[in-house]
Amino acid sequence: MKILIDESLPRFTLQLVQEHRAYTVQYMGWTGIKNDALLRRAEEQAVRGCSL
């Protein structure tokens, strides 16, 4: 499963989902994007889980 971790969550959250492919909003280059646009981008990238 590919998971997107929002910029408002602590980076250590990645450690909690180690068994999945987890990416931060910062890593994806999506810092500052509003939630509705962020969800659309995540859907386009086949992200199955989001923590906003």
ZIKA-V189627 format. One line per field, one symbol per residue. ss: DSSP state (H for helix, E for strand, C for the rest). phi: phi as a letter, one per 40 degrees, with the letter a starting at -180 (. if undefined). burial: b if it has 16 or more other ideal C-beta (glycine too) atoms within 10 Angstrom, else e. Layout:
ss=???
phi=???
burial=???
//
This chain:
ss=CEEEECCCCCCCHHHHCCCCEEEEHHHHCCCCCCHHHHHHHHHHCCCCEEEC
phi=.bbbbcccccccddccbdcbcbbcdcccgbdgccdccccccccccgccbbbb
burial=eebbbeeeeeeeebeeeeeeebbbbeebebeebeeeebeeebeeeebeeeee
//
